[in-house]
Amino acid sequence: MQQDYAETIALQALAWLAGNDALLPVFLGATGASETDLRARAAEPEFLGAVLDFLMMDDAWVVAFCDQKGLKYETPMMARASLPGGRQVSWT
């Protein structure tokens, strides 16, 4: 997946989180970000990677996001791999 498309997926995930009144405070608490930070850092690939990391913490969140956006369930993982810090490390 190209980084531009991965960033688009992450921005969709950020918008989904921002629109989720129950989950947004959890995201803000887990990341230490403020609502102002969401707007200010939305263009930063590293921050978008953190959004996807958070989303992928719970399969139910991935399913809900992907179902709403009409995406395959593996799309957030593929997008995360295309953003800074998302490469899988092989220890063997």
Z-matrix of the N, CA and C atoms (Angstrom, degrees):
N
C 1 1.443
C 2 1.530 1 108.28
N 3 1.301 2 116.14 1 135.71
C 4 1.461 3 121.55 2 178.24
C 5 1.531 4 109.69 3 -72.93
N 6 1.337 5 115.96 4 148.34
C 7 1.454 6 120.41 5 -176.62
C 8 1.530 7 111.49 6 -60.60
N 9 1.321 8 118.97 7 -38.00
C 10 1.463 9 120.50 8 179.77
C 11 1.522 10 111.53 9 -58.56
N 12 1.332 11 116.11 10 -44.43
C 13 1.463 12 119.66 11 179.69
C 14 1.528 13 110.25 12 -68.70
N 15 1.334 14 116.69 13 -38.12
C 16 1.466 15 120.60 14 177.51
C 17 1.529 16 110.46 15 -60.89
N 18 1.318 17 116.84 16 -40.74
C 19 1.463 18 120.17 17 177.81
C 20 1.526 19 110.80 18 -64.42
N 21 1.321 20 117.29 19 -37.62
C 22 1.464 21 121.17 20 177.45
C 23 1.525 22 110.60 21 -62.60
N 24 1.333 23 116.77 22 -44.06
C 25 1.464 24 120.72 23 177.68
C 26 1.529 25 110.01 24 -61.27
N 27 1.327 26 116.71 25 -43.90
C 28 1.462 27 120.75 26 -179.55
C 29 1.528 28 111.24 27 -65.49
N 30 1.317 29 117.52 28 -37.91
C 31 1.465 30 120.15 29 176.24
C 32 1.526 31 110.93 30 -64.83
N 33 1.322 32 116.81 31 -37.79
C 34 1.465 33 120.06 32 175.52
C 35 1.531 34 110.01 33 -63.33
N 36 1.328 35 116.20 34 -40.16
C 37 1.465 36 120.24 35 178.25
C 38 1.524 37 110.27 36 -65.44
N 39 1.316 38 117.58 37 -39.86
C 40 1.462 39 121.32 38 178.16
C 41 1.531 40 110.17 39 -63.40
N 42 1.318 41 117.14 40 -43.51
C 43 1.466 42 120.68 41 177.61
C 44 1.529 43 110.78 42 -63.82
N 45 1.326 44 116.44 43 -38.79
C 46 1.463 45 121.00 44 178.05
C 47 1.533 46 109.87 45 -62.99
N 48 1.337 47 116.18 46 -44.92
C 49 1.465 48 120.06 47 177.83
C 50 1.526 49 111.44 48 -62.75
N 51 1.325 50 116.32 49 -43.57
C 52 1.460 51 120.85 50 -178.71
C 53 1.523 52 111.70 51 -62.51
N 54 1.317 53 116.74 52 -29.37
C 55 1.448 54 121.11 53 179.51
C 56 1.521 55 114.25 54 -88.58
N 57 1.315 56 116.60 55 0.07
C 58 1.459 57 121.23 56 -178.08
C 59 1.532 58 108.14 57 -104.31
N 60 1.332 59 115.86 58 100.71
C 61 1.467 60 120.85 59 -174.89
C 62 1.524 61 113.73 60 -61.31
N 63 1.324 62 117.04 61 -27.75
C 64 1.467 63 119.84 62 -179.77
C 65 1.528 64 111.73 63 -83.00
N 66 1.316 65 117.00 64 -35.81
C 67 1.460 66 121.23 65 -173.21
C 68 1.523 67 113.80 66 -90.92
N 69 1.317 68 118.10 67 -28.65
C 70 1.468 69 120.40 68 -178.69
C 71 1.525 70 112.26 69 -56.75
N 72 1.334 71 119.69 70 -46.89
C 73 1.473 72 118.40 71 178.74
C 74 1.534 73 112.94 72 -62.10
N 75 1.318 74 116.92 73 -31.88
C 76 1.466 75 120.88 74 177.57
C 77 1.527 76 109.22 75 -65.59
N 78 1.328 77 116.72 76 -45.12
C 79 1.465 78 121.66 77 178.16
C 80 1.528 79 110.38 78 -61.41
N 81 1.325 80 116.43 79 -47.32
C 82 1.463 81 119.74 80 -179.16
C 83 1.525 82 110.96 81 -62.17
N 84 1.319 83 116.78 82 -41.19
C 85 1.468 84 120.20 83 178.52
C 86 1.509 85 112.77 84 -67.13
N 87 1.325 86 116.71 85 -39.48
C 88 1.466 87 120.58 86 -178.21
C 89 1.519 88 112.13 87 -70.66
N 90 1.321 89 117.03 88 -33.99
C 91 1.468 90 120.49 89 -175.94
C 92 1.521 91 113.25 90 -96.36
N 93 1.332 92 116.54 91 -19.21
C 94 1.455 93 119.79 92 -174.98
C 95 1.518 94 112.42 93 78.06
N 96 1.320 95 117.09 94 7.59
C 97 1.463 96 121.76 95 179.97
C 98 1.528 97 109.40 96 -81.90
N 99 1.318 98 114.98 97 155.90
C 100 1.463 99 121.13 98 173.93
C 101 1.526 100 107.85 99 -106.50
N 102 1.314 101 116.39 100 170.70
C 103 1.468 102 118.87 101 176.99
C 104 1.521 103 110.30 102 -63.57
N 105 1.317 104 117.81 103 -31.94
C 106 1.470 105 121.55 104 175.92
C 107 1.522 106 109.96 105 -64.56
N 108 1.333 107 117.03 106 -39.78
C 109 1.465 108 121.24 107 177.86
C 110 1.526 109 111.16 108 -61.36
N 111 1.327 110 116.95 109 -36.51
C 112 1.462 111 119.98 110 179.93
C 113 1.516 112 110.65 111 -57.48
N 114 1.315 113 116.13 112 -45.72
C 115 1.470 114 119.88 113 179.97
C 116 1.528 115 111.27 114 -71.29
N 117 1.319 116 116.55 115 -41.85
C 118 1.467 117 120.49 116 -175.34
C 119 1.522 118 112.87 117 -70.76
N 120 1.333 119 117.24 118 -31.52
C 121 1.464 120 120.15 119 -173.21
C 122 1.521 121 113.61 120 -106.91
N 123 1.315 122 117.75 121 5.55
C 124 1.469 123 121.66 122 -175.84
C 125 1.525 124 113.07 123 -61.74
N 126 1.312 125 118.39 124 -20.97
C 127 1.465 126 121.10 125 -179.84
C 128 1.527 127 112.78 126 -93.48
N 129 1.329 128 117.56 127 -1.46
C 130 1.465 129 121.27 128 -177.86
C 131 1.531 130 110.04 129 -89.02
N 132 1.330 131 117.40 130 119.02
C 133 1.470 132 120.06 131 -179.61
C 134 1.526 133 113.48 132 -56.31
N 135 1.337 134 117.84 133 -35.18
C 136 1.467 135 120.37 134 179.63
C 137 1.530 136 110.93 135 -65.84
N 138 1.320 137 117.26 136 -40.72
C 139 1.460 138 120.92 137 178.25
C 140 1.527 139 110.29 138 -67.16
N 141 1.323 140 116.40 139 -40.37
C 142 1.460 141 120.01 140 178.23
C 143 1.524 142 110.87 141 -63.26
N 144 1.320 143 116.84 142 -34.72
C 145 1.460 144 120.23 143 174.48
C 146 1.519 145 111.25 144 -62.33
N 147 1.332 146 116.51 145 -39.69
C 148 1.466 147 120.58 146 178.03
C 149 1.526 148 111.21 147 -65.19
N 150 1.323 149 116.62 148 -35.04
C 151 1.470 150 120.59 149 176.46
C 152 1.524 151 109.56 150 -60.84
N 153 1.332 152 115.78 151 -46.98
C 154 1.471 153 119.46 152 -179.86
C 155 1.528 154 111.42 153 -68.04
N 156 1.320 155 117.54 154 -37.56
C 157 1.472 156 120.24 155 175.49
C 158 1.523 157 110.04 156 -56.90
N 159 1.323 158 116.54 157 -45.48
C 160 1.462 159 120.64 158 179.64
C 161 1.524 160 110.81 159 -63.73
N 162 1.313 161 116.64 160 -48.27
C 163 1.465 162 120.62 161 -179.44
C 164 1.520 163 111.27 162 -55.40
N 165 1.326 164 116.75 163 -41.12
C 166 1.460 165 120.80 164 -175.17
C 167 1.531 166 113.45 165 -79.38
N 168 1.325 167 117.29 166 3.27
C 169 1.465 168 120.23 167 176.59
C 170 1.528 169 111.67 168 -70.76
N 171 1.320 170 117.17 169 -19.31
C 172 1.458 171 120.11 170 -176.21
C 173 1.529 172 109.32 171 -139.73
N 174 1.317 173 116.37 172 121.94
C 175 1.461 174 120.62 173 -179.27
C 176 1.522 175 111.96 174 -57.40
N 177 1.322 176 117.49 175 -35.53
C 178 1.466 177 120.53 176 -179.31
C 179 1.528 178 110.85 177 -63.88
N 180 1.341 179 116.85 178 -35.85
C 181 1.466 180 120.07 179 177.47
C 182 1.517 181 110.76 180 -67.49
N 183 1.329 182 116.45 181 -42.10
C 184 1.464 183 120.79 182 178.15
C 185 1.527 184 110.26 183 -60.91
N 186 1.317 185 116.30 184 -46.79
C 187 1.462 186 120.93 185 -179.28
C 188 1.529 187 110.28 186 -61.71
N 189 1.327 188 117.33 187 -46.88
C 190 1.460 189 120.65 188 -178.85
C 191 1.529 190 111.33 189 -61.87
N 192 1.331 191 116.38 190 -45.38
C 193 1.465 192 120.72 191 179.12
C 194 1.523 193 111.08 192 -62.55
N 195 1.320 194 116.72 193 -50.66
C 196 1.456 195 120.70 194 -177.08
C 197 1.530 196 111.95 195 -65.03
N 198 1.312 197 116.90 196 -39.45
C 199 1.459 198 119.98 197 177.78
C 200 1.529 199 110.82 198 -62.30
N 201 1.316 200 116.51 199 -42.68
C 202 1.466 201 119.82 200 -179.77
C 203 1.527 202 111.54 201 -66.34
N 204 1.324 203 117.13 202 -36.71
C 205 1.468 204 121.24 203 -176.28
C 206 1.527 205 113.16 204 -93.42
N 207 1.321 206 117.41 205 -5.04
C 208 1.461 207 120.55 206 -179.80
C 209 1.524 208 112.81 207 70.77
N 210 1.321 209 116.39 208 35.81
C 211 1.465 210 122.17 209 -178.32
C 212 1.519 211 110.55 210 -107.26
N 213 1.325 212 116.11 211 156.76
C 214 1.456 213 120.96 212 172.08
C 215 1.526 214 107.95 213 -71.09
N 216 1.328 215 115.67 214 150.07
C 217 1.460 216 120.29 215 -175.09
C 218 1.528 217 113.50 216 -64.47
N 219 1.310 218 117.98 217 -23.10
C 220 1.465 219 120.02 218 179.54
C 221 1.535 220 112.55 219 -85.11
N 222 1.316 221 118.04 220 -5.96
C 223 1.465 222 121.11 221 -176.41
C 224 1.530 223 112.80 222 -59.51
N 225 1.337 224 120.67 223 -46.07
C 226 1.473 225 118.27 224 178.84
C 227 1.529 226 112.88 225 -59.85
N 228 1.330 227 117.24 226 -38.04
C 229 1.458 228 120.44 227 178.60
C 230 1.533 229 110.87 228 -65.65
N 231 1.321 230 116.07 229 -42.08
C 232 1.463 231 119.72 230 178.62
C 233 1.524 232 110.60 231 -65.54
N 234 1.327 233 116.51 232 -39.62
C 235 1.467 234 120.41 233 178.26
C 236 1.522 235 109.96 234 -64.74
N 237 1.320 236 116.55 235 -42.64
C 238 1.469 237 119.96 236 -179.51
C 239 1.515 238 111.36 237 -61.13
N 240 1.316 239 116.81 238 -38.84
C 241 1.464 240 120.81 239 179.67
C 242 1.521 241 112.07 240 -65.17
N 243 1.325 242 117.18 241 -21.75
C 244 1.463 243 121.51 242 -177.77
C 245 1.520 244 113.08 243 -92.11
N 246 1.319 245 117.09 244 -4.05
C 247 1.462 246 121.08 245 179.64
C 248 1.525 247 110.09 246 -104.12
N 249 1.337 248 117.82 247 159.87
C 250 1.463 249 120.43 248 -179.01
C 251 1.522 250 112.49 249 -53.31
N 252 1.333 251 115.27 250 132.50
C 253 1.450 252 121.51 251 179.17
C 254 1.506 253 114.61 252 84.20
N 255 1.318 254 118.17 253 3.71
C 256 1.454 255 121.13 254 -174.84
C 257 1.502 256 116.02 255 -97.94
N 258 1.288 257 117.70 256 -1.08
C 259 1.479 258 120.72 257 -178.97
C 260 1.523 259 110.16 258 -68.16
N 261 1.315 260 115.42 259 139.08
C 262 1.470 261 121.05 260 175.27
C 263 1.524 262 108.30 261 -73.54
N 264 1.305 263 116.45 262 136.25
C 265 1.459 264 121.86 263 178.45
C 266 1.521 265 108.14 264 -97.82
N 267 1.316 266 116.00 265 128.39
C 268 1.457 267 120.66 266 175.95
C 269 1.523 268 108.17 267 -101.14
N 270 1.316 269 115.88 268 120.13
C 271 1.460 270 120.43 269 -177.02
C 272 1.519 271 111.76 270 -92.51
N 273 1.326 272 117.62 271 1.91
C 274 1.468 273 119.65 272 -179.54
C 275 1.511 274 111.08 273 -107.45
